[in-house]
């Protein structure tokens, strides 16, 4: 993984695979809801279906990643994900959309997730895990923000100047073009992976009598580091899921129009590369566990500010400052929680299995956060619904803070 081209492709692939299921809805949430004729609860149900399929996929995909070359798995996953994107561009109804998200739960997780994490750990070696995962998350953030900004530009160019008066048909036509372009991008990255990763294998020191998948799972579960990382990733991922509402908050509470709200969703993602790279480099000079603790403190502070009810129109400066504080905490966590595997003394030979188990618990928010967000936001319109959602985030920030403290304590022994 010292080949720069392979590193760039890993970063591109790492975000491309989640572009269709998540990034488009994050950047264009108000438009996404209107074009697909959904409310927040219905969109949340799509994420829940994705999460249920992903649940099994994390575990068994993890053991698969310990046995098959990551390039092959990632390229196949991207092609299959892109196929779903071409179907999405037809603007299916909510029932078909749920089946599509179930399909993406398999393609983006079973074939892709653990393979990407294992390749990144191989890239970082023993002493540069923070840099490797920081650059992965930072690079993914830059790609997501750039593609999101490009999508906003394309969307705005297709629409007439009077955005609020255009028909739903015109919005649908513009958004279809954005979806189709995202699917083509996924296909392009998949083809490059097939070509440049075709001879890439991770050389591991494996015992002569190789353990089976079930034995790997039992070994990983016995590690306290794995169990605390489950809680850390769970709490951190709830924070990341809540960033999906920033564009909606801008529209409903700060009273931005659709394009301006989409710009907030896109531009806030530009914070991710800077935060992740800086935090990743900094983590290698201190400990990942201490970075985890400070990151949860930032996330808790931002959540409380949003929940306070002070962040309303026309206080744009306070809105941007609070968004920044929350984003620093959220993106810092993503930069280091898998980098902490080396610090947690998790054997490299069961990396895929450990990632699968951590993700099995850590990414369960894919099941329940979407519906909770939908119920809170649809049940209490405007500011009140958003306040309740950020109180929910503050609670899990405290759980993550406790788990990161315990992780740090056991690994200082």
LOKOL-28740 format. One record per residue (C-alpha): z, x, y. Coordinates in steps of 0.25 Angstrom, whole numbers, plus 2048, in hexadecimal, padded with zeros to 3 digits. Each point is the difference from the previous one (the first is absolute). Example, Ala and Ser with C-alpha at 12.3 -4.5 7.8 and 13.67 -1.06 7.14 Angstrom:
<atoms>
((81F,831,7EE))
((7FE,806,80E))
</atoms>
This chain:
<atoms>
((800,800,800))
((7FE,80C,80A))
((7F2,7FC,802))
((7FF,7FA,80E))
((7F5,7F6,7FC))
((808,7FB,7F5))
((80C,7FE,809))
((7F8,7F9,80A))
((7FA,7F7,7F5))
((80E,7FD,7FB))
((804,7FB,80E))
((7F4,7F8,802))
((801,7F9,7F2))
((80F,7FE,803))
((7FE,7F7,80B))
((7F2,7FA,7FC))
((806,7F9,7F4))
((80A,7F8,808))
((7F6,7FD,80B))
((7FB,7F3,7FB))
((80D,7FA,7FA))
((809,804,80C))
((7FB,807,80C))
((7F6,7F6,804))
((80B,7F5,800))
((809,809,807))
((7F7,803,80C))
((7F9,7F3,801))
((80B,7F7,7FB))
((7FD,7F4,80A))
((7F1,801,7FD))
((803,801,7F1))
((808,7F4,800))
((7F6,7F7,808))
((7F4,805,7F9))
((806,7FE,7F2))
((807,7F3,805))
((80D,805,7FB))
((80E,7FF,806))
((80A,80B,7FE))
((807,7FA,7F4))
((7F2,7FF,7F9))
((7FD,80F,803))
((80E,804,7FB))
((7FD,7F9,7F3))
((7F3,809,7FE))
((809,80C,802))
((80A,7FB,7F6))
((7F5,7FE,7F6))
((7FC,80E,803))
((80E,805,7FE))
((802,7F9,7F2))
((7F4,807,7FB))
((803,80D,806))
((80E,7FF,7FA))
((7FB,803,7F2))
((7F5,809,805))
((80A,80A,807))
((807,803,7F3))
((7F4,801,7F6))
((7F7,806,80A))
((80B,80B,802))
((7FF,804,7F1))
((7F1,7FF,801))
((800,80A,80C))
((808,80A,7F7))
((7F4,801,7F6))
((7F3,7FE,808))
((7FA,808,80B))
((803,7FA,80E))
((7F2,801,805))
((7FA,7F7,7F6))
((80B,7F5,801))
((7FF,800,810))
((7F1,7FF,800))
((800,7F5,7F6))
((80A,7F8,808))
((7F9,801,80D))
((7F3,7FB,7FA))
((807,7F4,7FA))
((808,7FD,80D))
((7F3,801,808))
((7FA,7F5,7F6))
((80B,7F7,804))
((7FD,803,80F))
((7F2,7FB,7FE))
((805,7F3,7FA))
((80A,7FF,80C))
((7F5,801,80A))
((7FB,7F2,7FB))
((80D,7FA,806))
((806,7FA,7F3))
((80A,7F4,801))
((80F,803,7FE))
((800,7FE,7F1))
((7F5,80A,7FE))
((807,80A,80A))
((80C,800,7F7))
((7F8,804,7F4))
((7F9,80A,808))
((80E,806,804))
((804,800,7F2))
((7F4,808,7FC))
((803,80A,80B))
((80E,801,7FB))
((7FA,806,7F3))
((7F5,809,807))
((808,806,80B))
((80D,803,7F8))
((7FD,801,7F1))
((7F5,809,802))
((803,807,80D))
((80E,801,805))
((807,809,7F7))
((7F4,809,7FE))
((800,802,810))
((80E,803,800))
((7FF,80A,7F5))
((7F4,807,806))
((808,801,80D))
((80C,806,7F9))
((7F7,80B,7F9))
((7FB,803,80E))
((80E,802,806))
((805,809,7F5))
((80F,804,800))
((802,803,80F))
((7F6,7F7,808))
((803,7F2,7FB))
((803,7FB,80E))
((7F3,806,806))
((7F8,7FA,7F4))
((805,7F2,801))
((801,801,80F))
((7F1,804,801))
((7FD,7F5,7F6))
((807,7F5,807))
((7FC,805,80E))
((7F1,802,7FC))
((800,7F2,7F9))
((806,7FB,80D))
((7F5,806,809))
((7F6,7FA,7F7))
((806,7F2,800))
((801,801,80F))
((7F2,805,802))
((7FA,7F6,7F7))
((808,7F5,806))
((7FC,804,80E))
((7F2,801,7FB))
((801,7F2,7FA))
((806,7FB,80E))
((7F4,806,807))
((7F6,7FA,7F6))
((807,7F2,801))
((800,800,80F))
((7F2,804,801))
((7FB,7F5,7F8))
((808,7F5,807))
((7FC,7FB,80E))
((809,803,80C))
((807,7F3,800))
((808,803,7F3))
((809,7F3,801))
((7F5,7F6,801))
((7F7,805,7F4))
((7FE,7F8,7F4))
((807,803,7F3))
((7F2,803,7FA))
((7FE,80B,809))
((80D,806,7FD))
((7FD,7FF,7F1))
((7F3,807,802))
((806,80B,808))
((80C,802,7F6))
((7F6,800,7F4))
((7F9,80C,805))
((80D,807,802))
((804,7FD,7F1))
((7F2,804,7FB))
((801,80D,807))
((80E,803,7FA))
((7FA,7FE,7F2))
((7F5,809,803))
((809,80B,804))
((808,7FF,7F3))
((7F3,801,7F8))
((7FD,80D,808))
((80D,807,7FE))
((800,7FC,7F1))
((7F2,807,7FE))
((806,80C,807))
((80C,801,7F7))
((7F7,7FF,7F3))
((7F8,80B,805))
((80B,80A,806))
((80B,7FD,7F7))
((7F8,7FF,7F3))
((806,80E,7FB))
((80E,7FE,806))
((80B,801,7F6))
((80F,802,803))
((805,80B,7F8))
((80E,7FD,7FB))
((80B,807,7F7))
((801,7F6,7F5))
((80A,801,7F4))
((7F9,803,7F3))
((805,7F2,7FB))
((7FB,7F7,80B))
((809,7F4,802))
((7FA,7F2,7FF))
((800,7F6,80C))
((80D,7F9,7FC))
((807,80E,7FF))
((7FB,804,80E))
((805,7F3,805))
((80E,801,7FA))
((801,80F,805))
((7FC,7FC,80F))
((80A,7F4,800))
((80B,809,7FC))
((7FE,808,80D))
((809,7FB,80C))
((7F6,805,80A))
((7F6,7F6,7FA))
((809,7F5,801))
((804,803,80F))
((7F1,802,803))
((7FE,7F2,7FB))
((809,7FA,80B))
((7FB,809,80A))
((7F1,7FD,7FE))
((804,7F1,7FF))
((807,800,80E))
((7F5,809,806))
((7F5,7F7,7FB))
((806,7F4,806))
((7FF,807,80D))
((7F2,803,7FE))
((7FC,7F2,7FC))
((807,7FB,80D))
((7F6,808,808))
((7F6,7F6,7FC))
((805,7F7,80A))
((7FF,809,80D))
((7F2,7FA,803))
((806,7F2,7FE))
((80C,803,808))
((7F7,805,80B))
((7F8,7F3,800))
((80B,7F6,7FE))
((80C,806,808))
((7F9,80A,80A))
((7F4,7F6,802))
((7F5,80A,7FE))
((7F2,7FA,7FC))
((7FA,802,7F2))
((7F9,80D,804))
((80B,806,807))
((80A,7FC,7F5))
((7F6,807,7F6))
((800,80D,809))
((810,800,7FF))
((7FE,7FF,7F0))
((7F6,80B,800))
((806,809,80B))
((80F,800,7FA))
((7FA,806,7F3))
((7FB,80C,808))
((80F,803,801))
((800,802,7F1))
((7F9,80D,7FF))
((808,807,80B))
((80D,7FC,7FB))
((7FD,803,7F1))
((7FA,80E,802))
((80C,803,80A))
((80A,7FB,7F6))
((7FA,806,7F4))
((800,80E,806))
((80E,7FE,805))
((805,7FB,7F3))
((7FC,80D,7F9))
((809,807,80A))
((80C,7F7,7FD))
((802,7F6,7F5))
((7F8,7F4,7FD))
((80D,7F8,7FD))
((805,803,80F))
((7F3,7FB,805))
((801,7F4,7F8))
((80D,7FD,806))
((7FC,802,80F))
((7F3,7F8,7FD))
((808,7F4,7FB))
((808,801,80D))
((7F4,7FF,808))
((7FB,7F4,7F8))
((80D,7F9,802))
((800,802,80F))
((7F2,7FB,802))
((803,7F3,7F7))
((80C,7FD,808))
((7F9,801,80D))
((7F5,7F7,7FC))
((80A,7F6,7FA))
((808,800,80D))
((7F6,7F7,807))
((7FE,80A,80C))
((7F2,804,7FC))
((7F8,7F5,806))
((7F5,7FE,80A))
((7FE,806,80A))
((808,80C,7FC))
((7F5,808,7FA))
((807,80D,802))
((80C,7FC,7F8))
((7F7,7FA,7F5))
((7F8,80D,7FF))
((80D,808,800))
((806,7F8,7F5))
((7F4,800,7F8))
((800,80F,801))
((80E,802,7FB))
((7FE,7F7,7F4))
((7F3,807,7FD))
((807,80E,800))
((80A,7FB,7F6))
((7F6,7F9,7F7))
((7F5,80B,800))
((80A,80B,7FF))
((805,7FA,7F3))
((7F2,7FF,7FA))
((7FE,80E,803))
((80C,805,7F8))
((805,7F6,7F5))
((7F7,806,7F5))
((801,80E,806))
((80F,7FF,7FC))
((7FC,800,7F1))
((800,80F,800))
((80D,800,807))
((806,7F6,7F6))
((7FC,809,7F4))
((7F6,7F7,7FA))
((7F8,807,7F5))
((7F1,802,804))
((7FC,7FC,7F2))
((805,7F2,802))
((7FC,7FE,80E))
((7F6,7F5,7FE))
((80B,7F8,7F7))
((80B,803,80B))
((7F6,7FB,80B))
((7FD,7F4,7F8))
((80F,7FC,7FE))
((804,803,80E))
((7F4,7F7,805))
((803,7F5,7F6))
((80D,7FE,808))
((7FC,806,80D))
((7F3,7F7,802))
((806,7F3,7FC))
((7FF,7FC,80E))
((7F2,7FD,7FD))
((805,7F4,7F9))
((80B,7FA,809))
((7FE,806,80E))
((7F3,7F8,803))
((806,7F3,7FC))
((80C,803,808))
((7F8,804,80C))
((7F8,7F3,7FF))
((80C,7F7,7FF))
((807,807,80B))
((7F4,800,80A))
((7FB,7F2,7FC))
((80D,7FA,800))
((805,804,80D))
((7F4,802,809))
((7FF,80B,80B))
((80B,809,803))
((80B,7FA,7F7))
((7F8,802,7F4))
((7FE,80F,803))
((80E,802,803))
((804,7FB,7F3))
((7F6,809,7F9))
((805,80C,807))
((80F,7FD,7FC))
((7FB,800,7F2))
((7FA,80E,802))
((80D,805,807))
((808,7FC,7F3))
((7F7,808,7F7))
((800,80C,80A))
((80F,801,7FD))
((7FE,7FF,7F1))
((7F6,80C,801))
((809,808,809))
((80B,7FF,7F5))
((7F6,803,7F5))
((7FB,80C,807))
((80E,805,803))
((804,7FF,7F1))
((7F2,807,7FC))
((804,80C,809))
((80E,801,7FB))
((7FC,801,7F1))
((7F6,80A,803))
((809,809,808))
((809,802,7F4))
</atoms>
